[in-house]
Amino acid sequence: MKAVYGVFLGVLLLATAAQAQVYRWVDGNGRTVFSDRPPPQGRKSETVKLNPLPAAAASPASAPAVNGDIPQQVKQLNERIDEHNRKIKQENCSTARTHLARLESLNQPKATTKAAPQSEATLGAAIAAARDHVRTWCGN
């Protein structure tokens, strides 16, 4: 039934387009205007000849087929997207935990050298940011 409506609508549009006139004129600001309505009285205009569409472009058969199972396809695509997002979240969680562990290992006191206060502060800020990333991606 939808195909019948599509064909009817296509024929109706083609018939309307075949009868439509396009007017061209220059408005008071010097801009060229194209319209399907005649210009205001007193404006000089010309009718623009439109070339008809090629038969292939005008044919409803050239339109993509509409599958009645679109909601099911959308559901399947959403499921694939959700699965992909779960995998990415797991990878990001693993990466965030690895980075945190590396940063925390740098924070271990060394007997032979003492880090400068500025580098300790920078390392502390990096560890805090890494903990935030673990909370964001891992949920804990």
N, C-alpha and C positions, 0 to 999 in steps of 0.2 A: 504494500500500500504506500510505503514511504517513497518508493521508486516512482510511482504514478504522480505523487505530489511534486517530486523533484523534476520530472519531465514537464509537468504543467507549468511550474514556476519558471523553468528555463525558457519554454516557449513564450510565456508571457513577457519575460524580460527582453527577449530578442525582439518581440513585436514592439514593445515600448521603445527600445533603443533604435529600432528602424524608423520610428516616426518622430523621434526627438530631434529638435533643432538646437544648435548651439550658436549663440550670438557672441560677437567679439566687438568691443568698443573701448575707448579710452575715457576714464573717469575724470573728474575735475582736478584730481591730483596728478594726472599724467600717467596713471597706472593702467595697463591693459587688463581688461576684465573679460573673462569667459563665463557665460551663464546660459542656463536653459530657459531663462526668462528674458523677454525683450528689455532693452535698456530704457532708462527713463525718457520721457518724451523730450524731443529736441536733441537727443544724442544721436550722432551718426554711427551706424553699426553695419556690420556685415555678417552674413550667415556663414558659419564654418561648415565645410563638408566633411563628414566623418566617413572614414573607410570602414566597411563592415568587418567584423571579426572573421578570421578564417573558420571554415566549417569545423575543423578539429577542435578549436578553442571554444566554440559556441556549443558544441555537442555535450549534453549531460553525460554521455558515455565516457567522455574523457576525464570526468571528475573522479577522484579516488573513491573506491568503493567504501561504503560505511558499513562496518561490521557491527551487528547488533549486540555483540559480546564485549563492548567497550568497558563496562564496569568491571568485568572479570579481568580484562587485560590491565586495567589501572590497578586493581588489587594485586595482581601478580608483580607488576613493576614496583609497587610500593613495598611488597615483601622483599624483593631483591635489593631495593635501596636500604631497607632496614637491616638486612643481613650484612650488606657491605659496610654500613655505618657501625654495626657491632664489631666487625673485624677491625676496622680502623681504630675504634675506641680501645680495643684490646691491645693493639700494637702501640698506640700512644701511651697506654698505661704501662706497658712493659718498658718502653723507652724512658718514661718519666721516672720509674723506679730505678732503672740502671743509672741514670744521671744523678739521682739523689744519693745512691750508694757510693758513686765515685766521689761526689762532693764531700760526703760525710767521711770518706776515707782520708781525704786531704785535711780534714779538721782534726785528725788525731795528733796529739802533742808529740813532738820529736825531741829527743833528749839532746841532740847535738846542736840544733839551731832554734832560734826563736823568730817567729814571723813578725813582720812589722805590723803595728796596729791597723794601718790602713788596709793591708791585705787581709787581715782577720775580719775586718768589718765588711769588706767586699765578699769574702768567702761566706760570712754569715748571711749576707743579703742573698747570695746565690742559693744557699741551702734553703732559706725561707721560701724563695721563689720556686725551687724544685719541690718542696713539700706542698705548695699550693697546686702545682701541676699534678702531683700524685693524687691529691684530693679531687681535682677536677676530672681527671681521666679514670681514676680507679674507684672513686666514690668513698674513699676512707682515708 
